[in-house]
Amino acid sequence: MKIQAGTYRAVAVNGDFGTSKAKGTSYVRVGFRITSGPFEGQTVTWDGWLTDKTRQRVVDSLTYCGCTFPGEDFTDLTGLD
């Protein structure tokens, strides 16, 4: 069943970093599991693109998802899950 556009309760279940093949832009990809509603149990992903203009917003979003960045290491996603 395709997940319809909307707002859902979800929890982050994993995260990893990568680089786009097209432009070489770095990103963090976070997987979320929907926890309630008609799509409960299904997963979706979010890509946070890491540019000079978006980096702080991505860090804020990861913090909201539980990341604590031990030692101020942006690549340490401890707490995400």
N, C-alpha and C positions, 0 to 999 in steps of 0.2 A: 504494500500500500504506500503510495507516494505521500510524503509529509506535505501538507498544505502550508502555505505562507501564514505566519501568525506568531503569537507569543506563547511560549511553553515553559514550564518548569523543567529544569534539567540539571544534571551534575556533570562536571568535567571528569572524564575517565582516563584520558591520556593526552600527551602533548609531545611534539617533536619540532625540530627546526629543519628548514630546508632552504633551497635557493631555486627560483624559477629558471626554467631552461630558456625562456624567451628573452628576458631582460637581465637575468642575473640578480634579481631583487631577492633579498633574504626575507623569510617569513617564519612565523611560528604557526603550527597547525594544532588545534585543540579539538579533540573528540568529546562530544557530549551525549549522554544518554537521557532521553526524555523520561521523566519520573511520574507523570500523571496525564490523564486525558486519553483521547482516542489513539494516540500514537505512542503511548507508554511502552518503554522498552526499546524503542527504535533509536538509532543514533544519527547524529548530524555532526558536521565539522565546521569549524570557523578558521579562516586564515587571517592572521594579523600581519599585514605587510610592514616591514621594518625599513622605513625611509626616515630621513631627517625630520620630516613634517609629521609623521605618524607614530614615531617610536614611543613618545610619552603616553599617548592614548593606548597603545598596545600594552605597555607596562601597567597602566592603570587597570585595564581590562583583565590582565592576568592576576593582578593583586585581588581584584573583586572575585576571581575564580578560586582564590585561596593560596596562590603562590606567595612564598615568604622570601624568596631570593636570598638564602643564607650567604653571608659574606658579601652581600651586594652583588652577587654573581647573577647577571641577567639570564644566563643560560641554564641555571639550576632551577628547575620547575617544581622543587619540593613544595608540597602542600596542595598542588593542583588537584590531586585525586582525593 
